[in-house]
Amino acid sequence: MHSIWAVATNTIKQALRMKIAAVFIILLIVLLPVMGVSMTGDGTLKGRLQTFVSYGLSLTNLLLCLLTIIVSIYTLTNDIEQKQIYTVITKPIRRYQLLLGKLLGVILLSAALLALFSAIIYTITIYTPKLFDADEADLIQVDNEFFTARAVLTPPEVDVTQEVLDTYEKLEKGGQLPPDVPRSKIMAELTRRKQLEKRAAVVGQWLVWEFNNVKVLDPNETLFIRYKYDVSINPPDLQVYSRWLVGDDRQIRYGTTPETPIYEFDRKNLIRTFHEIEVPADAVAEDSYLAVAFLNDPQRNETTVIFPPDGLEVLYKADTFTANFIRAVLLILFRLIFLASLSLLASTFLSFPVAILLSLCILFTAAFSGFCLESFDYLGENLSWVYFYTVRPIILLLPQFDKFSPAKFLVPARLLSWPLLAKAAGLMVCIKALLLLLLALLIFSFREIAKIII
């Protein structure tokens, strides 16, 4: 362990002497406070905070990822190219100790810099409302919609399997099925249409969503109904009138004695834009049941209202902003550990520029893995089996950085739960990073460092 620690400390000193490391550190120290003052977002306090956290964490994440890749590769390839490694491996230190020491040094340096810049972002975020002298309404809004960690519940898709089968059989008997179209495609299209019907409300129709696991921390707090809808025909002012009922509707349906209040809201909202309704948390029944009902106002609307698959959510406070922020920073740390292992592997058998190119390609592919998969899937019908057995599996093997993006949770104040964090740690660190490290140890242990010429 002494040998590994000695290599780690030497790696940190070597990295800090690199000019590019100094440039990245100075950039972040200067840019983060400037961004905190200059970014305004949509002009509101909430928008300012969301924009700063999003861009601040993204910039920190990008520069630290690049720094981790460069340092991990440089620290080994430079020793080999400058022949400094000869003086190291001839000492009582094994090759695996050398690699582990370099990996430990890179991880410690990355973790220290991440902690420093995350603390700067957190401090600026916390003190921004005081710096700009926000009014009471803005403070209440950011407390409810930004400085919190809200759990999200979405209604499940309605099971329309039987309806789809009945419709398919009816079309088949009537000879109305399109020729030369596979049954699976017809069933998929019928399913999509039936599910769309379940999320659409004609004029005067009610839609009701039921939730059975709304576990609020405090009944004196508030919860939020977040929604967005489309329409079949655009209203003249692009706005829709609606009535919402939130509470335990079972007491209405079954005529039981009211135990929890039912709240009613009349709204006029712009279409295709997310909106939120704040509801007292005592609307949730003791058994964690909550119903949300929407009425397409028959007096003032003349169009069908359609909710997209992500068009309705129930959000409620489940943790604090500080705890959520710490978990988000840990997501970035897991990413850096994976990249350090990947870059160290590349440096065991590739030269510095080739190893950098390979690591950057993998970094950006993993950062846009969802987009890459969707693009290839869209072209999948015109591609050969090579895609499905080569390109797609390779992309799936990479960590999905976009799926575990910190801004995805912090900006909309979504809860980043400990189980999800553990899943990310298991995938990025315990499985993929560990496999890369083992492969690096295997390759480096058999690599020929020098040839004996007689």
Secondary structure, DSSP 8 states (H G I E B T S, - for coil): -HHHHHHHHHHHHHHHTSHHHHHHHHHHHHHHHHHHHH--TTSSHHHHHHHHHHHHHHHHHHHHHHHHHHHHHHHHHHHHHTTTHHHHHTSS--HHHHHHHHHHHHHHHHHHHHHHHHHHHHHHHHHHHHHTT--HHHHHHHHHHTSSEEEEE-------HHHHHHHHHHHHHTT-S-TT--HHHHHHHHHHHHHHHHTEE-TT-EEEEEES----S-TTSEEEEEE--EESS--TTSEEEEEEEEE-THHHHS-----S--EEEEEEEETTS-EEEEEEGGGS-TTS-EEEEEEE-TTT--S-EE--TTSEEEEEEEE-HHHHHHHHHHHHHHHHHHHHHHHHHHHTTS-HHHHHHHHHHHHHHHHTHHHHHHHHHHHGGGS-HHIIIIIHHHHHHS--TTTT-HHHHHTTTB---HHHHHHHHIIIIIIIIHHHHHHHHHHHHH--------
